[in-house]
Amino acid sequence: MREIIKKPLITEKYNEIAEKLSQFAFVVDRKASKTDIKSEIEKVYGVTVKDVRTMIYGGARKTRYTKKGFIEGKTAAYKKAIVTLEGEDTIDFYSEL
């Protein structure tokens, strides 16, 4: 079975959104559906999910100049899920540190 949740996105922006709106962001498997993401979040974190929004980010082309000439590359593409929780449910990412 594939791993649906890759990692949580922990930034200042998403910490503020989590406090105000009870929404949390995750990088998820590209082939995962909203129902797969919802059931996995509920199973792993023990919370009730109200809504799931997903978006796919394509890789961006990058070019830089070095001593050896131009180096071309591409950043990784990924799928992001914004999960809204019911009521007073919350996820504490820092409890496992």
C-alpha positions, 0 to 999 in steps of 0.5 A: 500500500502506498503512503498517502500523507508524505509530510505536514507543511509547517510554516508561519503562514499555516500555523496562523491559519491553523490557529484561526480556522482550524485548517492544516496543510499536508504534502500528499501522494499525487494519486490520492483522492480527497476521500483517501486523504480524509480517511488517512488523516482521521485514522492517523491523527484521531480527528474528525475532518470536515473538508479537504481541498487539494491542489497540484503544484508543477515543478518550476524550471530553474537556471543558474550560471556557474564557473562551468556554465549554465546549469538547468534543472527543475524543482519537484512537483507535489500535491498539497491538501488543506484539511479543515477539522470539525469543531474544537479538534486540533493536530499538535505536530510538536508533541512528538519532538 
